[in-house]
Amino acid sequence: MKPEDEKELLQRTKRIETRLTQFMIAQGVTTEHKRPVVEPGNPTRVVVPSRHTTLSEIMAVIPAGGGPVDIMIGDDWLARMALAS
C-alpha cells in the first residue's frame, strides 16, 4: 500500500469513528466521549476536552444572554464566545 493510500485510509477511519460516536451519543449510548463543561466556580470559562468538540456541544453549555466566555482546552485558550440574546 502506498503512503498516500495509508493516509487516506486513516483519515476515512477517523471520520467514520467520529460519526459513529456522535450517532451513539444521540441515541443515548454511554461512550468515553466527554462534553464541554462550565468551569466550577468560574462561569466565564468553558473547558472542552479536545479541539474535536463540536460547536453545538460548546454552545449548549454557554449561558444565554450572559457575557462572553473563554473556551479553554486545559490551560490553553481556544476562543471567546457569547450567545446572542
Rosetta constraint file for C-alpha pairs under 8 A:
AtomPair CA 1 CA 5 HARMONIC 6.32 0.50
AtomPair CA 1 CA 6 HARMONIC 6.65 0.50
AtomPair CA 2 CA 6 HARMONIC 6.38 0.50
AtomPair CA 3 CA 7 HARMONIC 6.21 0.50
AtomPair CA 4 CA 8 HARMONIC 6.23 0.50
AtomPair CA 5 CA 9 HARMONIC 6.12 0.50
AtomPair CA 6 CA 10 HARMONIC 6.17 0.50
AtomPair CA 7 CA 11 HARMONIC 6.22 0.50
AtomPair CA 8 CA 12 HARMONIC 6.14 0.50
AtomPair CA 9 CA 13 HARMONIC 6.11 0.50
AtomPair CA 10 CA 14 HARMONIC 6.24 0.50
AtomPair CA 11 CA 15 HARMONIC 6.34 0.50
AtomPair CA 12 CA 16 HARMONIC 6.21 0.50
AtomPair CA 13 CA 17 HARMONIC 6.17 0.50
AtomPair CA 14 CA 18 HARMONIC 6.15 0.50
AtomPair CA 15 CA 19 HARMONIC 6.19 0.50
AtomPair CA 16 CA 20 HARMONIC 6.01 0.50
AtomPair CA 17 CA 21 HARMONIC 6.04 0.50
AtomPair CA 18 CA 22 HARMONIC 6.21 0.50
AtomPair CA 19 CA 23 HARMONIC 6.14 0.50
AtomPair CA 20 CA 24 HARMONIC 6.13 0.50
AtomPair CA 21 CA 25 HARMONIC 6.18 0.50
AtomPair CA 21 CA 31 HARMONIC 7.51 0.50
AtomPair CA 21 CA 33 HARMONIC 7.73 0.50
AtomPair CA 22 CA 26 HARMONIC 6.20 0.50
AtomPair CA 23 CA 27 HARMONIC 6.25 0.50
AtomPair CA 24 CA 28 HARMONIC 6.35 0.50
AtomPair CA 24 CA 29 HARMONIC 5.20 0.50
AtomPair CA 24 CA 30 HARMONIC 7.68 0.50
AtomPair CA 24 CA 31 HARMONIC 7.62 0.50
AtomPair CA 25 CA 29 HARMONIC 5.41 0.50
AtomPair CA 25 CA 30 HARMONIC 6.80 0.50
AtomPair CA 25 CA 31 HARMONIC 7.05 0.50
AtomPair CA 34 CA 49 HARMONIC 6.25 0.50
AtomPair CA 35 CA 48 HARMONIC 6.69 0.50
AtomPair CA 35 CA 49 HARMONIC 6.73 0.50
AtomPair CA 35 CA 53 HARMONIC 7.54 0.50
AtomPair CA 35 CA 57 HARMONIC 6.91 0.50
AtomPair CA 36 CA 46 HARMONIC 6.59 0.50
AtomPair CA 36 CA 47 HARMONIC 5.52 0.50
AtomPair CA 36 CA 48 HARMONIC 4.25 0.50
AtomPair CA 36 CA 49 HARMONIC 6.35 0.50
AtomPair CA 36 CA 53 HARMONIC 7.64 0.50
AtomPair CA 36 CA 57 HARMONIC 6.74 0.50
AtomPair CA 36 CA 58 HARMONIC 5.97 0.50
AtomPair CA 36 CA 61 HARMONIC 7.08 0.50
AtomPair CA 37 CA 46 HARMONIC 5.55 0.50
AtomPair CA 37 CA 47 HARMONIC 5.46 0.50
AtomPair CA 37 CA 48 HARMONIC 6.67 0.50
AtomPair CA 37 CA 61 HARMONIC 6.45 0.50
AtomPair CA 38 CA 42 HARMONIC 7.26 0.50
AtomPair CA 38 CA 43 HARMONIC 6.00 0.50
AtomPair CA 38 CA 44 HARMONIC 7.64 0.50
AtomPair CA 38 CA 45 HARMONIC 5.88 0.50
AtomPair CA 38 CA 46 HARMONIC 4.34 0.50
AtomPair CA 38 CA 47 HARMONIC 6.22 0.50
AtomPair CA 38 CA 61 HARMONIC 6.70 0.50
AtomPair CA 38 CA 62 HARMONIC 7.51 0.50
AtomPair CA 39 CA 43 HARMONIC 6.36 0.50
AtomPair CA 39 CA 44 HARMONIC 7.88 0.50
AtomPair CA 39 CA 45 HARMONIC 5.62 0.50
AtomPair CA 39 CA 46 HARMONIC 5.65 0.50
AtomPair CA 39 CA 47 HARMONIC 6.21 0.50
AtomPair CA 43 CA 69 HARMONIC 7.63 0.50
AtomPair CA 44 CA 67 HARMONIC 7.65 0.50
AtomPair CA 44 CA 68 HARMONIC 6.86 0.50
AtomPair CA 44 CA 69 HARMONIC 4.40 0.50
AtomPair CA 44 CA 70 HARMONIC 6.21 0.50
AtomPair CA 45 CA 69 HARMONIC 5.21 0.50
AtomPair CA 45 CA 70 HARMONIC 4.77 0.50
AtomPair CA 45 CA 71 HARMONIC 6.08 0.50
AtomPair CA 45 CA 72 HARMONIC 7.07 0.50
AtomPair CA 46 CA 58 HARMONIC 7.81 0.50
AtomPair CA 46 CA 61 HARMONIC 7.73 0.50
AtomPair CA 46 CA 62 HARMONIC 7.44 0.50
AtomPair CA 46 CA 69 HARMONIC 6.74 0.50
AtomPair CA 46 CA 70 HARMONIC 6.12 0.50
AtomPair CA 46 CA 71 HARMONIC 4.91 0.50
AtomPair CA 46 CA 72 HARMONIC 6.03 0.50
AtomPair CA 47 CA 71 HARMONIC 5.98 0.50
AtomPair CA 47 CA 72 HARMONIC 4.77 0.50
AtomPair CA 47 CA 73 HARMONIC 5.71 0.50
AtomPair CA 47 CA 74 HARMONIC 6.70 0.50
AtomPair CA 48 CA 53 HARMONIC 6.74 0.50
AtomPair CA 48 CA 58 HARMONIC 7.52 0.50
AtomPair CA 48 CA 71 HARMONIC 7.04 0.50
AtomPair CA 48 CA 72 HARMONIC 6.08 0.50
AtomPair CA 48 CA 73 HARMONIC 5.32 0.50
AtomPair CA 48 CA 74 HARMONIC 7.67 0.50
AtomPair CA 49 CA 53 HARMONIC 6.98 0.50
AtomPair CA 49 CA 73 HARMONIC 6.19 0.50
AtomPair CA 49 CA 74 HARMONIC 7.75 0.50
AtomPair CA 50 CA 73 HARMONIC 6.29 0.50
AtomPair CA 51 CA 73 HARMONIC 7.60 0.50
AtomPair CA 53 CA 57 HARMONIC 6.75 0.50
AtomPair CA 53 CA 58 HARMONIC 7.31 0.50
AtomPair CA 54 CA 58 HARMONIC 6.55 0.50
AtomPair CA 55 CA 59 HARMONIC 6.10 0.50
AtomPair CA 56 CA 60 HARMONIC 6.08 0.50
AtomPair CA 57 CA 61 HARMONIC 7.08 0.50
AtomPair CA 58 CA 62 HARMONIC 6.71 0.50
AtomPair CA 59 CA 83 HARMONIC 7.53 0.50
AtomPair CA 62 CA 69 HARMONIC 7.41 0.50
AtomPair CA 62 CA 82 HARMONIC 7.33 0.50
AtomPair CA 62 CA 83 HARMONIC 7.17 0.50
AtomPair CA 63 CA 83 HARMONIC 7.43 0.50
AtomPair CA 64 CA 82 HARMONIC 7.72 0.50
AtomPair CA 64 CA 83 HARMONIC 5.50 0.50
AtomPair CA 64 CA 84 HARMONIC 6.96 0.50
AtomPair CA 64 CA 85 HARMONIC 6.27 0.50
AtomPair CA 65 CA 82 HARMONIC 7.68 0.50
AtomPair CA 65 CA 83 HARMONIC 6.19 0.50
AtomPair CA 65 CA 84 HARMONIC 6.11 0.50
AtomPair CA 65 CA 85 HARMONIC 4.67 0.50
AtomPair CA 66 CA 82 HARMONIC 7.00 0.50
AtomPair CA 66 CA 83 HARMONIC 7.37 0.50
AtomPair CA 67 CA 82 HARMONIC 5.99 0.50
AtomPair CA 68 CA 80 HARMONIC 6.24 0.50
AtomPair CA 68 CA 81 HARMONIC 5.17 0.50
AtomPair CA 68 CA 82 HARMONIC 4.27 0.50
AtomPair CA 68 CA 83 HARMONIC 7.74 0.50
AtomPair CA 69 CA 80 HARMONIC 5.49 0.50
AtomPair CA 69 CA 81 HARMONIC 5.41 0.50
AtomPair CA 69 CA 82 HARMONIC 6.20 0.50
AtomPair CA 70 CA 77 HARMONIC 7.04 0.50
AtomPair CA 70 CA 78 HARMONIC 7.52 0.50
AtomPair CA 70 CA 79 HARMONIC 5.91 0.50
AtomPair CA 70 CA 80 HARMONIC 4.43 0.50
AtomPair CA 70 CA 81 HARMONIC 6.54 0.50
AtomPair CA 71 CA 77 HARMONIC 6.25 0.50
AtomPair CA 71 CA 78 HARMONIC 5.41 0.50
AtomPair CA 71 CA 79 HARMONIC 5.03 0.50
AtomPair CA 71 CA 80 HARMONIC 5.73 0.50
AtomPair CA 71 CA 81 HARMONIC 7.24 0.50
AtomPair CA 72 CA 76 HARMONIC 5.58 0.50
AtomPair CA 72 CA 77 HARMONIC 4.66 0.50
AtomPair CA 72 CA 78 HARMONIC 5.31 0.50
AtomPair CA 72 CA 79 HARMONIC 7.19 0.50
AtomPair CA 73 CA 77 HARMONIC 6.50 0.50
AtomPair CA 73 CA 78 HARMONIC 6.69 0.50
